[in-house]
Amino acid sequence: MTWWQVVLGVMSRKLIAVIVRGVSMEPTYRDGDRVLARRGHSPVVGQVVVVEIPTGSPVGTGGWMIKRVVAVAGDPVPRDRADALADVPEDRVPAGKIVLVGDNPAASYDSRTAGYFRTDRVLGIAIRRLAP
């Protein structure tokens, strides 16, 4: 095995390219954009993440979606940004949970309707758009 095969193997475990499908992240990302994501880092507010579509979602299951982080564990519950969280009993986002929204609220399945997402279902953090 050559040194570049070792480097490629290590990088493939840390980096993944995903293709955006749909308009929920417009104008930041458009349908068909390729995005490079880094695995293994805890997301922070403002970052865009690739997260597993939850079971029972109206957009299907078994795939991935890309959304922006608006709150992480320990942050105040953003009731004003997510109707589905308006009546949760806690004042702070619980451990293991995250609040996500699409940049295009008119066309996004996210915490506004689904409530919390699980942090263990985050595949990675978007780090840049890739050239077509």
Sequence and secondary structure as in RCSB ss.txt:
>XXXX:A:sequence
MTWWQVVLGVMSRKLIAVIVRGVSMEPTYRDGDRVLARRGHSPVVGQVVVVEIPTGSPVGTGGWMIKRVVAVAGD
PVPRDRADALADVPEDRVPAGKIVLVGDNPAASYDSRTAGYFRTDRVLGIAIRRLAP
>XXXX:A:secstr
  HHHHHHHHHHHHEEEEE  SSTTTTTS TT EEEEE S    TT EEEEE  TT TT SSSEEEEEEEEETTS
B  TTT GGGTT S SB  TTEEEEE S GGG  SHHHH  EEGGGEEEEEEEEE  
